[in-house]
């Protein structure tokens, strides 16, 4: 007689998946709250556990350490920014549309970006976001004429660094201007001739 492998009922599996997602979300939220209160490097796993009211075994069932926890919140960030590159027919979006989307995204998720990219956040998160922005801008600018004899990569790095610097300043100063103003000023500044 064949032995049958017991099947987990779909509803039981769904409940388990919901519990896993809930635990992971509690841990992410606890870490983000803590980053708003003190520098990232001063936060311990125990701080996160206490804030989330989650056990140590639950934490280590899902994450290797606090860096892994923080990175897990960015798993879909690459996908979010990759979608900026695609519109109907697979045409890349314009640089203007990408920057507009990014600035509005930062405004919509201000507490998260502020926690991750402020002076209290982890430097590698800012670098991660910047590397994604660089990839998107490179794809958009590679088929456009570059002024003078400036190499494409120089232009891409300049625009990405300027945009990230402006966004960090905006977050560190509690966003004193609207996303629309920041986007408009970024484009006006990008179009200004540079004189030394």
N, C-alpha and C positions, 0 to 999 in steps of 0.2 A: 504494500500500500504506500502510495506517495505521501511524503510529509508535506504539508502545506505551510508556506511562510505566512505568518499572521500579517494581515493587512491592517495598517493604521487607518482608521476611518478619516475621511477627508476633513470632517469638522474638527476632529482632534488635532490633525496636522495644522489646520488653519489657526486654531487656538494657540498652538505652540509657536507658530510663526509670528503671530501677533504679540505674544509675550516676549519673544526674542527682539522684535523690532522695538517694542516698548522699552525694554531694558537698555538697548543701544541708544535710543533717543534720550532717555533719562541721563545716561552717562555723558552724551554729547552736550546736552543742555547744561548739566552741572559744570562741565569743563568751560564752556563759554561764559557762564556766570562768573566763575572764578577768575578767568582772564580779565574780565572787566574790573575786578577788585584788586588783583595783584599781578606782578610779572609772571609770565608763563613758566620761566625757569624755577620759580619758587613754589609752584604747584606740585603737590605729590599725588600719587595714586590714592593714598588714604584720604586726602582732601576731597578728591572726586567721589570716592565711595561714600564719605560722610554726607556730602551735599546731595548726592543722588539717592541715598538710602538704599544702596545696593551692596550685596556681599562681594567679597574679594574673589571668590570662586566664579561668580557670575561675570565679573569684569574680565578675568583671565580666560574664560570660556570664549570670549569674543575678541579680545584685544591683547596684543603683546605688551604694550606699555602706553603711556599717555600720548606719545607721538603717533602711534598707530591709531589711537582713538581719534585724535585731531585730524589725521589724514583721511580717516574713514568718512568724515563729513565732506571731504573734497572729491570722493570717488566719482560723483556725477558732475563735478565742475567742468572737467575736460569735455564731457558730452554737451553741457550747456553752452560752452563757448564754441565748440565745434559746430553746433547748429547755427551759430551766427554766420557761418560760412556758406550755408545752403539756403537757397530760396527756390521758388518754382523753376524747374528746369535745371537745378543744380548750379545755378549761377552764384558766384560769391557775392556776398553783400558788399556794399560800399564801405569804405573806412568810416564815413560819417555815420552810417547806420550801426556799425559795430560799436563805435564810441558812445553813441546815444544809448544803445542797449546796455552797455556796461555801466555807464553812469546811473541810469535809471535802476539797474539791478542793485547797485551799491546802495542807492537811496531806499529801495524797497526792503532791503535786508540789512539796514544800517547797524542794528545791534550785533549781528554776526560778523560783518566786515570790520566793525569797530573793534570787536574783541580780537579778531584774527590779524588785522593789519595795523593796529595802533602800536604805540611805543611799548605797550605791555604784551603784545602778541609775540608769536614766534617768527623770526626773520625768514625762515625757510618757506613759510606760507606766502609771504609777500613775493618771494622769488618764484614760487610755484605759479601764482596768479600771473606774474609778469611773463613767465615763460609761455603760458597759454596765450596771453595777449600778443606776444611776439609772433607765435606761430600763425595766429589769425591775421595779423597785420601783414606778415610776409606774403601770405597767399593773396591778399587783396592788392598789395602794391606791386607784385612781381610783373604784372602785365600793364602797368602804367608807366608813363615816361617819368624818369627821375631827373630833377633839375641839375644842370651842369654835368660835372663828371663825378657826382657823388655816388659811391657804390650803394646798391640796394640795401645791403645789410646795415650800413651806417644809418641810412634813413629809417629803417625799421627799428633799430635799437634806440635812436634818438626819440622817435615818436612814442614808443612804448615806455621808455624811461620818463619822458615828460608827462605822459598820461598817468602813470603810476605815482609819480611824485605829487602831482596835482590832487589825485584821489586821496593819498595818504594825508596831505595837508588838510583837505576838506574834512576828512574823518576826525583828525586830531583836533580840529577847531570846531567840532560839533556842527558841521555842515551849515555854515552861515548863509549860504546861497542855494538856490534851487538847482535841481539837476539840469533844467533847461538852460539856466544861466551858465553853469559850469561847462556844459557841452558847447554852447555858443562861444564862450570865451576861449575854450581850448582851440576851436577851429580858427578863431580870429588870431590867436597867438601863433598858431602853426603857419598862418599865411603871412605873418609879418616878416619883412626882410631883416636879416641880422647884419648889424654894422658894428665894427670894432674900432 
